[in-house]
Amino acid sequence: RAVRGTNGDLAAAFERYQRSRVTRTARVLLMTREMGRIYHAKGVERLVRNDLWKGRTPERFYDALEWLYGWKPERCLAD
């Protein structure tokens, strides 16, 4: 798809692909770090986390990850 969008110019296609993935991969990295911190919280931070998550359904946790697991590669280069 990137190559088609650049009339076969491979350098431009790779640049286009890189731009399209930077935001998503940065978000994955930042969210991974944050979730690791939250899941392994200690002390007061753990108490606050547990209180905030009390009563939260599994569906709410899944919904919060829709941006990650609902991603469609065919849409990443949509103009």
N, C-alpha and C positions, 0 to 999 in steps of 0.2 A: 504494500500500500504506500509506503514512503517513497519507493522508487517511482511508482506510477504518478505520484503527486509532484515529482520533480523532473518529469520528462526524461527519466533514465540517468540523471546526473547523480552518481553514487555518493559523491562527497556531500552534496546537498541533501540527499536522502538520509544519510547517517546523521547529519546535523539536525535535520527535522525530527528524526526518531529520538535523538538525544534530548532535544528540548521537550518533547512530549513526555518523556519518562522521568525527568529530573524532579518535578514536583511530587509525583507519586512515590518515587523511591526515597526521597527526603522525608516524606510523611511516614513511610514504613519504618525508617530508621528511628526517627524521633518517637514515634508511638511505641516501638519495641522497647526503647530505653525507659520510657515513662511507665509502661505496664510492668516491666521488671521491677522498677522501684516501688510501684503500688502493690504488686503481688507479694513482694518480700519485705513489706513495711514492718517496722518494729516500734514498740512503745506507743506513744500518743498517736503517732501517724497511723498505726494499725487500728487503734480504737476508733479514730475518726473514719477511716476507710470502712471498717465493719459497720459503723452506724449509718454511713451513707449508702451502703449496699444492702442493708437490712430490708428484706421484703422484695428485693429486686428479682424479677422472674428471669429464668434462663433466656427467654425470648428477648428481653431488654438487653441482655449481654450480647446476644447474637445480632440484634439490630445495630448495636454500636459498632460492630465489625463489618457491616454490610459494605462500606466503602472499600474494604480490603478484599473480601471474598466474593463480592458481587461484581468486581471489576471485569470488564470484557476487553480483551486485547484488540478486537476489531474496531473498538471505538476510540482507542488511544490516539489515533491520527485523524479523527474526524475534524473537519474544519468548521 
